[in-house]
Amino acid sequence: MMPLSDARKRANLKYNKKAYDRIELKVKKGERQIIADHAALMGESTNAFINRAIKTQMQLDLSATTNNDQESE
């Protein structure tokens, strides 16, 4: 694989800045590797795994909230 040219690097950075938000995530020492290993085991990048975990948890939270609202009626 050929290394990226400086122009391509700049173009990638410009696109990423426009298309994505960044979130800093802090985990305890050693957890980063555990997360990365788990993601690899699932065939995903660490970023893809974290995004999937967040989306899954948000769906669970919303479904629990909806169920609680229906029970209180």
C-alpha positions as CSV (number, residue, x, y, z in Angstrom):
1,M,0.0,0.0,0.0
2,M,1.4,3.4,-1.0
3,P,1.7,6.1,1.6
4,L,-0.8,8.9,1.4
5,S,0.3,12.1,-0.2
6,D,0.2,15.3,1.9
7,A,-2.7,16.6,-0.3
8,R,-4.7,13.4,0.3
9,K,-4.1,13.7,4.1
10,R,-5.3,17.3,4.0
11,A,-8.4,16.3,2.0
12,N,-9.2,13.5,4.4
13,L,-8.8,15.8,7.4
14,K,-11.0,18.4,5.8
15,Y,-13.7,15.9,5.0
16,N,-13.6,14.3,8.5
17,K,-13.8,17.7,10.2
18,K,-16.9,18.5,8.1
19,A,-18.6,15.1,8.3
20,Y,-18.0,13.9,11.8
21,D,-18.2,15.0,15.4
22,R,-15.6,13.8,17.8
23,I,-16.1,12.6,21.4
24,E,-13.3,12.0,23.8
25,L,-13.7,8.8,25.7
26,K,-11.7,8.1,28.8
27,V,-11.3,4.5,30.2
28,K,-9.2,3.1,33.0
29,K,-5.7,1.9,32.1
30,G,-5.9,-1.5,30.4
31,E,-9.6,-1.2,29.4
32,R,-8.7,0.3,26.0
33,Q,-7.0,-2.9,25.0
34,I,-9.8,-5.1,26.3
35,I,-12.3,-3.1,24.3
36,A,-10.1,-3.2,21.2
37,D,-9.7,-7.0,21.6
38,H,-13.4,-7.5,22.0
39,A,-14.1,-5.4,18.9
40,A,-11.6,-7.4,16.9
41,L,-13.2,-10.6,18.1
42,M,-16.6,-9.3,16.7
43,G,-14.9,-8.4,13.4
44,E,-15.2,-4.6,14.0
45,S,-13.0,-1.7,14.6
46,T,-13.0,-0.2,18.1
47,N,-14.8,2.8,16.7
48,A,-17.5,0.7,15.1
49,F,-18.0,-1.4,18.3
50,I,-18.3,1.7,20.5
51,N,-20.8,3.2,18.1
52,R,-22.8,0.0,18.0
53,A,-22.8,-0.3,21.8
54,I,-24.0,3.3,22.2
55,K,-26.8,2.8,19.6
56,T,-27.9,-0.5,21.2
57,Q,-28.0,1.0,24.7
58,M,-29.9,4.1,23.5
59,Q,-32.5,1.8,21.9
60,L,-32.8,-0.2,25.2
61,D,-33.1,3.0,27.2
62,L,-35.9,4.3,24.9
63,S,-37.7,1.0,24.9
64,A,-37.6,0.9,28.8
65,T,-38.8,4.4,29.0
66,T,-41.7,3.6,26.6
67,N,-42.6,0.5,28.6
68,N,-42.5,2.5,31.9
69,D,-44.8,5.2,30.4
70,Q,-47.3,2.6,29.3
71,E,-47.3,0.8,32.7
72,S,-48.1,4.1,34.5
73,E,-51.2,4.8,32.4
